[in-house]
């Protein structure tokens, strides 16, 4: 009996399996496919039965997107059975660049473009060198400066910060009353420097320290009285006021003053400087006036003492890494660049065309002494008391007669410029108008 039951169960399982594999499949009307083949699937969920499984039968490839010199194209083939598609890329056409003559630019760079494909030739960043002020800043509003690229002309704008507030106009007018003052004047008429001292006591103006010249009125002071020109000046900070141009009225005459500068310290007038063209005979005359109270310690001008000069050019002033440039005009032009570090000194000498004449390496141990000796020789025959100091730009200016500087011929102009109390540059101009200079950059 048990044996018959086991046979019955076995036959029942065979019947059920046969029914699962042959349940009257119903296949989808649409083809299924992947990248290589196609088939039709049984629509019953979970059934994996497939019929008609075979590889694709591709048609010929046809171009559906044509290639250009800039972009590639596309070709497509279609299976003739299931409609599956296969696409391949077509490379861009061969191309010879045709560079446009006009420059193309964006915010950051410029280039010359190929008219056919847009290829960027000689692309480089903008070189913003020149600029113009399209809106002047005031003490109430910011200004705008426009910078231009020197290569392509592209522009960018930058904000100019507000100017420091100006002193009250009443204080400005009061400063030009010139009460009880000493005025030291320095001026260059043509190429000859000269100087005077005005002593003002009430309504009398004495020229010089004696009583040789007296003026009962004050008309002599009118040529640098800027009391009516408050609006023409802008405050640059630290009491320095400037004006590029003033149409100055003096009696019934009109003059153009340029590069005007007025310096105050706590509303006290310290310095006036300007240039004025007074005709073909003398040309452009540069004038500078320094003010102090008569009979009191002078605020300006400070004179250069021999002790001060020695402190500026002594050997121990030139310590640390240095970069020194000397430009000298003699029988021939020479530019010498000296780079000094802790253990060596590298020197290059150039001619007028920028061609290297010589290069050399040496120990840096003696360089400070050599620089000091060179500068001392320049000043050997110069009267240091003829230098007048301007604190606004840390400059000593020579106002004495022409002098031979270091055997280099007659020199008319000498400027000593300081930076944070250290010698930054020395320049002197000979009678031919050639400028010789020494510039020192301190790395440490």
Residue pairs with C-beta under 8 A, 6 or more apart in sequence:
23 44
25 42
25 44
25 47
25 49
25 51
26 42
26 43
26 44
27 40
27 41
27 42
27 43
27 49
27 51
28 40
28 41
28 42
28 43
29 40
30 40
31 38
31 39
31 40
31 52
31 81
31 82
31 83
31 84
32 38
32 39
32 40
32 41
32 82
33 39
33 56
33 79
33 82
33 84
35 84
35 86
36 55
36 56
37 53
37 54
37 55
37 56
38 52
38 53
38 54
38 56
38 79
38 81
38 82
38 84
39 50
39 51
39 52
39 53
39 54
40 50
40 51
40 52
41 47
41 49
41 50
42 48
42 49
42 50
54 81
56 79
56 81
56 82
56 84
56 86
57 79
57 80
57 81
58 77
58 78
58 79
58 80
58 86
59 77
59 78
59 79
59 80
60 77
61 75
61 76
61 77
61 86
61 88
62 75
62 76
62 77
63 73
63 74
63 75
63 90
64 73
64 74
64 75
64 76
64 87
65 73
65 74
65 90
66 73
66 90
67 73
67 90
67 91
67 92
67 93
68 92
68 93
69 92
69 93
69 94
69 95
69 116
69 117
70 92
70 116
70 117
70 118
71 92
72 89
72 90
72 91
72 92
73 89
73 90
74 87
74 88
74 89
74 90
75 87
75 88
75 90
76 85
76 86
76 87
77 85
77 86
78 84
78 85
78 86
79 85
95 116
95 117
97 114
97 116
97 117
97 119
97 121
98 114
98 115
98 116
99 112
99 113
99 114
99 115
99 121
100 112
100 113
100 114
100 115
101 112
102 112
103 110
103 111
103 112
103 151
103 152
104 110
104 111
104 112
104 113
104 120
105 111
105 126
105 149
105 152
105 154
107 156
108 125
108 126
109 123
109 124
109 125
109 126
110 123
110 124
110 126
110 149
110 151
110 152
110 154
111 120
111 121
111 122
111 123
111 124
112 120
112 121
112 122
113 119
113 120
113 121
114 121
124 151
126 149
126 151
126 152
126 154
126 156
127 149
127 150
127 151
128 147
128 148
128 149
128 150
128 156
129 147
129 148
129 149
129 150
130 147
130 148
130 150
131 145
131 146
131 147
131 148
131 158
132 145
132 146
132 148
133 143
133 144
133 145
133 146
133 160
134 144
134 145
134 146
134 157
135 143
135 144
135 160
136 143
136 160
136 234
137 143
137 160
137 161
137 162
137 163
138 162
138 163
138 234
139 162
139 163
139 164
139 165
139 166
139 235
140 162
141 162
142 159
142 160
142 161
142 162
143 159
143 160
143 161
144 157
144 158
144 159
144 160
145 157
145 158
145 159
145 160
146 155
146 156
146 157
147 155
147 156
147 157
147 158
148 154
148 155
149 155
163 234
163 235
163 236
163 237
164 235
164 236
164 237
165 235
166 172
166 230
166 233
166 234
166 235
166 241
167 235
167 264
167 267
169 230
171 267
172 227
172 230
173 227
173 230
174 267
175 227
175 264
175 267
175 268
175 269
176 225
176 226
176 227
176 269
178 200
178 218
178 221
178 225
179 200
180 200
180 201
180 202
180 293
180 294
180 295
181 198
181 199
181 200
181 291
181 292
181 293
181 294
182 197
182 198
182 199
182 200
182 291
182 292
182 293
182 294
182 298
183 197
183 198
183 199
183 200
183 221
183 289
183 290
183 291
184 195
184 196
184 197
184 289
184 290
184 291
184 292
184 300
184 301
184 388
185 195
185 196
185 197
185 198
185 287
185 288
185 289
185 290
186 193
186 194
186 195
186 287
186 288
186 289
186 290
186 388
186 397
186 399
187 193
187 194
187 195
187 285
187 286
187 287
187 288
188 194
188 285
188 286
189 282
189 285
190 282
190 283
191 412
191 431
192 412
193 398
193 399
193 400
193 401
193 412
193 413
194 399
195 399
196 207
196 208
197 207
197 208
197 209
198 205
198 206
198 207
198 220
198 221
199 205
199 206
199 207
199 209
199 294
200 206
200 218
200 221
200 294
201 294
203 216
203 217
203 218
204 214
204 215
204 216
205 214
205 215
205 217
205 218
205 220
205 221
206 213
206 214
206 215
207 213
207 214
207 215
207 220
222 250
222 251
223 248
223 250
224 272
224 274
224 287
224 289
226 233
226 246
226 260
226 262
226 272
229 243
229 246
229 248
232 243
232 246
232 260
233 241
233 242
233 243
233 260
233 262
234 241
234 242
234 243
235 241
236 242
238 392
239 263
239 264
239 265
239 266
239 270
240 261
240 262
240 263
240 392
241 261
241 262
241 263
241 264
242 260
242 261
242 262
243 257
243 260
244 258
244 259
244 260
245 256
245 257
245 258
245 260
246 256
246 257
246 258
246 260
246 274
247 254
247 255
247 256
248 254
248 255
248 256
248 257
248 276
249 255
255 276
255 277
255 278
256 276
256 277
257 274
257 275
257 276
258 274
258 275
258 276
259 273
259 274
259 275
260 272
260 273
260 274
261 271
261 272
261 273
261 274
261 392
262 269
262 271
262 272
263 269
263 270
263 271
263 272
263 392
264 270
265 299
268 291
268 299
269 291
270 290
270 291
270 299
270 300
271 288
271 289
271 290
271 291
271 300
271 390
271 392
272 287
272 288
272 289
272 291
273 286
273 287
273 288
273 289
274 286
274 287
275 284
275 285
275 286
275 287
276 284
276 285
276 287
277 283
277 284
277 285
278 285
288 388
288 390
290 300
290 301
290 388
291 299
291 300
292 298
292 299
292 300
293 299
300 389
300 390
300 391
301 388
301 389
301 390
302 388
302 389
302 391
303 384
303 385
303 387
303 388
303 389
304 384
304 385
304 387
304 389
304 396
304 416
305 384
305 385
306 384
308 384
309 379
309 384
311 317
312 416
312 418
312 422
312 423
313 371
313 372
313 375
313 376
313 379
313 423
314 372
315 368
315 369
315 371
315 372
316 368
317 368
317 372
317 422
317 423
318 367
318 368
318 371
318 372
318 440
319 368
319 444
320 442
320 443
320 444
321 340
321 341
321 342
321 442
321 443
321 444
322 338
322 339
322 340
322 367
322 440
322 441
322 442
322 443
323 337
323 338
323 339
323 340
323 440
323 441
323 443
324 336
324 337
324 338
324 339
324 340
324 371
324 438
324 439
324 440
324 441
325 335
325 336
325 337
325 338
325 437
325 438
325 439
326 334
326 335
326 336
326 338
326 437
326 438
327 333
327 334
327 335
327 336
327 435
327 436
327 437
328 334
328 335
328 336
328 408
328 436
329 430
329 432
329 434
329 435
329 436
330 408
332 351
332 352
333 351
333 352
334 349
334 350
334 351
334 357
335 349
335 350
335 351
336 347
336 348
336 349
336 350
337 347
337 348
337 349
337 350
338 345
338 346
338 347
338 367
339 345
339 346
339 347
340 364
340 367
341 364
342 364
343 363
343 364
344 361
344 362
344 363
344 364
345 361
345 362
345 363
345 364
345 367
346 359
346 360
346 361
347 358
347 359
347 360
347 361
347 362
348 356
348 358
348 359
349 356
349 357
349 358
349 359
350 356
350 357
351 357
371 440
374 438
375 423
375 426
375 438
377 406
378 405
378 406
378 426
378 428
379 405
379 406
380 406
381 403
381 404
381 405
382 398
382 400
382 403
382 405
382 414
383 400
383 403
386 398
386 399
386 400
387 396
387 397
387 398
387 399
387 414
387 416
388 396
388 397
388 399
389 395
389 396
390 396
390 397
393 417
394 417
394 418
394 419
394 421
395 415
395 416
395 417
395 418
396 415
396 416
396 418
397 413
397 414
397 415
398 413
398 414
398 415
398 428
402 410
402 411
402 412
402 431
403 410
403 411
404 410
404 411
405 411
405 414
405 428
408 428
408 430
408 436
409 430
409 431
410 430
410 431
411 428
411 429
411 430
411 431
412 429
412 430
412 431
413 427
413 428
413 429
414 426
414 427
414 428
414 429
415 425
415 426
415 427
415 428
416 423
416 425
416 426
417 423
417 424
417 425
417 426
417 427
418 424
422 440
422 442
423 440
424 439
424 440
425 437
425 438
425 439
425 440
426 437
426 438
427 435
427 436
427 437
427 438
428 435
428 436
428 437
429 435
429 436
430 436
